[in-house]
Amino acid sequence: MKEKQVINEWEKLTALSNRRLSVGESVKHIKMNWSIDRITIVGKLKESILYNTSNGFICIDFEQLMRLNEGQGYLESVSSNGWKLVDKFGENIAYIEILKFQEGKGRIDFNPSKINDFLASSMKNFIHDLFLEPHFSRADIACDMIDVPNDFITQYRVVDPISFKPIYGRSGKLETAYWGSRSSERQIRLYNKKLEQELKRKIVPQEIETWWRLELQLRRGKANNWYSMVQESLDSFASTHFLPTTVKPMDKVMLDGLVANQNNWSIISRDLKYRLRKILKEESLNDELTNHLRETFFEKSHELKKELDTWLQGLDVSEEEI
């Protein structure tokens, strides 16, 4: 039985950006980091793959390649048409399958942050060697926010006309919030990453007071349009606690009620809905936390694009080329 390694996700946050955030009468020093949390690539499988054996090279198809490598320490069959790829510690790092209802096509789903440099290079070559015309069917873009106070971050909402599902803990405090359905092309999730890590008994340094993650799960066409989708989502990320003094008291009361219960949006008139959302979106443009998110995303966007491009093209980017 393989010895299970304790995964320290904190160590992967190598490019934290330091910021100052006004919280009431005090100023907090916070950190932010954008990353790609999950990728799904779909493509046409090559009909003939050159495979090196002890007796020389042979031509096989994708399923034969998977079957030949089952049980050799890193590839395990999980269904008649699917396999999971694990590292030497048994950590699940990728899922590969032949699509049942799309003849001749395959899918690979993985979390780039769980793949070390050596395996990442191998995975890029693997995608390049096996798939024709690969494209993204899902890309999750996430921002980790370190030491933003819990009571501060949980007052934020996405003000777009999409479904809202909050999940509260035993204490009554927000732990996870979803905007949009699982089947939609865009779903946004805000969750308490520190709590999640502690429940999984993973390492969280003592000096980290809070750790929240804002994650955009983008599917199909939205995955390829990830840059504008992040910008559009941030333009709708707002808090009623920082509305300008020019907002009418009755409007503020209504907005507080709408944020407290997202379902109330469905019972007000279309014109009122439009006017109140406009107020929140204008607040978002001047919001200190949201602007920090925009700035750090812009700073990291070239690096994110480069990573996505190399995964899709199967390029082996060496350390010297970065």
VENNOR-V484485 format. One record per residue. N is the residue number from 1. OMEGA is omega in degrees with one decimal (NA if undefined). Layout:
n->{N,N}
omega->{OMEGA,OMEGA}
This chain:
n->{1,2,3,4,5,6,7,8,9,10,11,12,13,14,15,16,17,18,19,20,21,22,23,24,25,26,27,28,29,30,31,32,33,34,35,36,37,38,39,40,41,42,43,44,45,46,47,48,49,50,51,52,53,54,55,56,57,58,59,60,61,62,63,64,65,66,67,68,69,70,71,72,73,74,75,76,77,78,79,80,81,82,83,84,85,86,87,88,89,90,91,92,93,94,95,96,97,98,99,100,101,102,103,104,105,106,107,108,109,110,111,112,113,114,115,116,117,118,119,120,121,122,123,124,125,126,127,128,129,130,131,132,133,134,135,136,137,138,139,140,141,142,143,144,145,146,147,148,149,150,151,152,153,154,155,156,157,158,159,160,161,162,163,164,165,166,167,168,169,170,171,172,173,174,175,176,177,178,179,180,181,182,183,184,185,186,187,188,189,190,191,192,193,194,195,196,197,198,199,200,201,202,203,204,205,206,207,208,209,210,211,212,213,214,215,216,217,218,219,220,221,222,223,224,225,226,227,228,229,230,231,232,233,234,235,236,237,238,239,240,241,242,243,244,245,246,247,248,249,250,251,252,253,254,255,256,257,258,259,260,261,262,263,264,265,266,267,268,269,270,271,272,273,274,275,276,277,278,279,280,281,282,283,284,285,286,287,288,289,290,291,292,293,294,295,296,297,298,299,300,301,302,303,304,305,306,307,308,309,310,311,312,313,314,315,316,317,318,319,320,321,322}
omega->{-177.5,176.0,-176.8,179.4,174.7,-178.2,178.9,-177.3,179.1,-178.0,-178.0,179.7,-170.7,-174.6,-178.9,179.3,-178.0,-179.7,173.7,-176.3,177.4,-180.0,-176.0,-179.5,-178.7,177.8,179.8,172.5,-176.2,179.0,179.9,177.1,176.7,179.4,172.7,-172.0,179.5,179.1,169.7,-179.9,177.9,178.8,176.0,-178.9,177.0,-177.3,-177.5,-178.6,179.0,-174.7,-176.2,177.2,179.0,179.8,179.6,-176.9,174.3,177.8,-179.0,175.8,-174.1,-178.0,178.1,178.3,179.1,-178.1,-179.0,-176.1,177.4,172.9,179.1,172.3,-177.3,-179.8,-178.0,177.6,178.7,176.5,-178.7,-177.5,-177.3,-179.5,172.7,179.5,-178.4,177.2,-174.5,178.2,-179.1,179.2,179.9,-175.3,-180.0,174.4,-176.9,178.3,169.1,-176.1,-175.4,-171.2,175.1,-172.0,176.5,-177.9,178.8,-177.9,173.2,-175.7,-176.0,175.8,-176.2,-176.8,179.9,-177.2,-180.0,-172.6,-177.4,-178.7,178.0,177.9,179.4,-178.5,178.7,177.9,178.5,179.2,-178.5,-175.8,-171.2,-173.4,170.3,178.6,179.2,175.9,179.0,168.2,174.8,172.9,178.5,178.6,-173.2,173.3,174.3,179.9,-174.9,175.0,165.9,-175.6,-177.8,-177.8,179.6,-174.5,-175.4,177.8,-178.1,-179.9,168.8,-169.8,176.2,179.8,179.4,-177.4,-179.0,179.3,176.8,175.5,-177.0,177.7,-179.5,179.8,-177.5,-179.1,-179.5,175.8,-179.8,174.8,177.0,170.6,-175.8,-178.7,179.3,-178.0,-177.5,-179.2,176.0,171.8,-179.2,178.9,172.3,-177.8,-178.6,-175.9,179.9,178.6,178.7,179.9,-179.2,178.3,178.0,-179.8,176.5,-171.7,171.0,-179.4,-176.6,-176.5,178.0,-179.4,178.5,179.2,178.1,177.7,171.3,-170.9,176.5,177.6,-174.2,-176.3,176.1,-175.4,-179.5,-179.8,179.1,-179.2,-169.9,-174.9,-179.2,178.9,176.2,179.1,-179.5,-179.4,178.9,177.2,179.6,-178.7,-171.0,176.8,179.2,-178.0,-176.9,178.1,178.5,-177.7,-179.7,179.5,-179.1,-179.2,-179.0,176.7,179.6,178.0,179.9,-179.8,176.4,178.4,179.8,177.9,179.6,179.3,-175.9,-178.5,-179.9,177.7,-175.0,-175.8,177.4,-175.5,-178.7,-179.0,179.1,178.2,-179.3,-176.8,-179.0,176.9,178.5,177.9,-179.5,179.7,176.4,175.9,-178.9,-178.6,-179.1,-176.1,-174.8,-179.3,-179.5,178.1,172.9,177.0,179.1,-176.9,-178.4,176.4,178.5,-179.9,-174.8,-170.4,179.9,179.2,177.7,179.2,-179.6,179.6,179.3,-179.5,-177.4,176.3,-175.6,-176.7,179.8,-178.3,177.8,-176.3,-178.9,-178.4,-178.3,-175.7,-175.8,NA}
